[in-house]
Structures are given as C-alpha cells and as structure tokens.
Amino acid sequence: MPSSSYRILDHVPSFSRVLLLSSILRLVLIVYSEWHDAHSVVKYTDVDYRVFGDAARFVLHPSPDNHAVGLLASYFDIGSPYTRATYRYTPLLAALLAPNEWLHPSFGKLLFAGCDILAGLLMYELLVTFIIPSASPTQAEKDTTNRDSGSADGSTQRLATLLVSVHLLNPLVFTISTRGSSESVLSLFVLATLYYTLRNRWDVSAVLLGLSTHWKIYPFIYGVSCLGVIGSHGAGGSPRNSLFQTVVNRRTLRFGLISAMTFVVLGLAMYALWGQPFLDESYLYHLTRLDHRHNFSPYFYLVYLTYPTASSGPEAVLWKRLLRSPLTSFVPQMTLALGSGLLFGRRREDLVFAWFVQTFVFVVFNKVCTSQYFLWYTLFLPLLVPRLSMTTRRALTLGAVWIGTQALWLSEAYKLEFLGQNVFFGLWVRGLVYVVGNCWVLAGIMHAYS
C-alpha cells in the first residue's frame, strides 16, 4: 500500500480509548434497546435472543411437560431448553443466559457485548505479537522509524489499534451483539483457538477447536489447515512431504484426537442430561435442514420450488431425490472449504489467510446464508490486512462490489418481504450475482495476499 494510506496512523487514538469508546457504545445501545422495545412495535432485540431467554427459563423451571430426558437427568432437577420451539443450539448457551432470569433480562446482551470487547483484545494481541511483525515492513513503519518522535513498535501498535477499531466500531458487529446474537461468543472461541495455534500451543488449540465445534459445527473446517501446519513443520517434517504424510503422523493424530475427544466429551455430557433432543436440534437438524425462506444462498430457489408439503409423497426418480437432498449442497461447499484448508494451510504464518478463505467459501456456498453469517469471515479481515498488498482504489472497488451485490439482493428482497410481490426468480438471479461478485472479491483478496 502507498505510504499516504498510513498517514492516518498519526491520528489514531490509544487502544485503551478505543476499548473505552467501544464499551460505552455497546452499553448505550443495550440501555436504548430496553427503551425501544418498550415503546415500539418493531423491536431492536433480535428474536433469537428471546428464544435464548426462553430456553434458559425452561432449564431453570422444570415441569411435568418440561424436563430433561437424558440418562442422568433424574439426578438433576432441570428442564430442557428444547422445550422452546426453534431452540437449536448447545444447552451451554441456555446455561450461560440463566442470569437473565434472576439478575436482569439484558444480562445476555452484556455478556455478548463483553465477548466483543474480549475478541478485540485478542485481535490486538495477535496483531502486535504475531501478525504485523511477521508481515513485510510497511512504508509507514520505515517512515516512523526515521522520525525522532516515534519507533517501529509505536507504528505497530497504532496500526493494530486502527485495525481492531475497524472491527469493534463496525455497525454490523456492535448491532448484532447488542441485539442479542450469540455470534460474539463463537468469535471469541475461534480467535482464542487461533491465538494458541500461533503460539504453538497445539494441545490448548485442539481443546478450543473442539469447544468451538461443539458450540457451532462449522469451525471443524479449521482443523484441516491446522493438521497441514502441524504435519509440515513437525519433527523431521518438511513442507514438501506428501499430502498423506503431512496430514497423518504422530503429531497430527495427537491434535486430532484431543480435539475430537473434547467435542465428544462435551457432546456426551449434553446427551447424558438432555438426551436425543440435544442431538436432533443441535446437530442433526442442521444436516437435514430445508429452508424455503429467501436468503443469499444459491440453493434457496430450488428448495422453494421443491419444498415438501403435507400432500407430497416420496420422489421416485433418483436424480430428483439427490437434487432435493439437503446433503447435496455439502459437496461443493466441503470440497472448497476443506480443499482450500489443505492448499493454504502449510505454514503457521498463513493460517489467518487459510481460515479466511475457508470461511468465505463455506458461507458463500452454504445452503442457508444470511447477513449474520458474514461475521464468520469478516472476523479475520483485521488480521489479514497487514499481509495484503493493493492500492486504495483496488480496495475500494472490492468493497463496493461486496456491498453492492448485497444491496442489489436486498432491494429485491424488500419487494418480497414488505410489498408481497412474487419476485422469487428475480431474487434468485440476484443471489447468483451475489455469489459471482463475492467470488470475484475473494479472488482479488487472494491475489493481493503476500
């Protein structure tokens, strides 16, 4: 990037001030949400937050129609979070929000906002300790070093502060957490996994990866790139090892075993208390899910046209059954997500890039895709920017295409959602434009990575 792009670094406030501003902003929005929800028909609080709160209440207040059904449930006087329809998350989330019942209904929002701030702290530590020092020296650092008023360390801290502030002060980030979405908890788990991975604390990283996958299934894709790094740089290992030698060796098996055991132990504990509803709602539902409601996914229109009804029977033609199967969409998605992890996950320094690419293609080609999912890959952007080499004009073009394809889709979705117009086909076409545009943006970022 040109040195003019870094002049703003001289005006960046301290990181503590950014944290203070970010915290105050979130507190104000949480207080405002209480007032807004009490005075408006259109609520600020996300409907999912009400689902979380109801699930926590059901856990705390068992009844004859609401009780845990696991093998060990008889030893505990607890209800089931799955008594609440549409609760399809780990019971740990409902347990975390138990203080909503006996402390304050906004406790969960404060918890999620706090996870946002902790994620910002982890980002800053990752940038200052690992990412910026490992990147090629920027012109800004060279200029700062040559001035009596600063040092390279000061430039690194200011750049890290700027990048973290872009995340913490991102409206998409702070509105989602203050509206009551739990995405910030998973973001914190993922960043913690990355932090210990870059520190070569592979056992801790494996435990955190297992925890992240228990919380929401998609982070398992990061395990592939982790195995690539471990295998490529193990004792006596070389980046030129064959794929099999890289992925399957003593060190990778240890990492995989610890991660898998963490996931299994957590799952068994949840199953022992809440039984089959835990498996059905937390995991199996997402494998067989058919969502005919409009979303960014290129599959939504096909699902809409073939969505089963009460009167529809089983499809006799094999290729039509395969086409309608919710598992079919996993083929291109997993091929791209796991394949990119194997391709780019060979060096520890490239893990941020590998995880970003994996998450990006996972989201774009997911069978259900909403704006909330964008947080999964934008989480890595502040950590990736120091390794990108592109002009300001190029960066603005990529950003304009990313935002523009969403705006194009949303303008058509408005006609369907609020005007009741039958624009399903047009919306699907715009969804395809969104997919192509996002692939072009991803290609541009990959080309700029150094």
Disulfide bonds with the S-S distance in Angstrom:
none
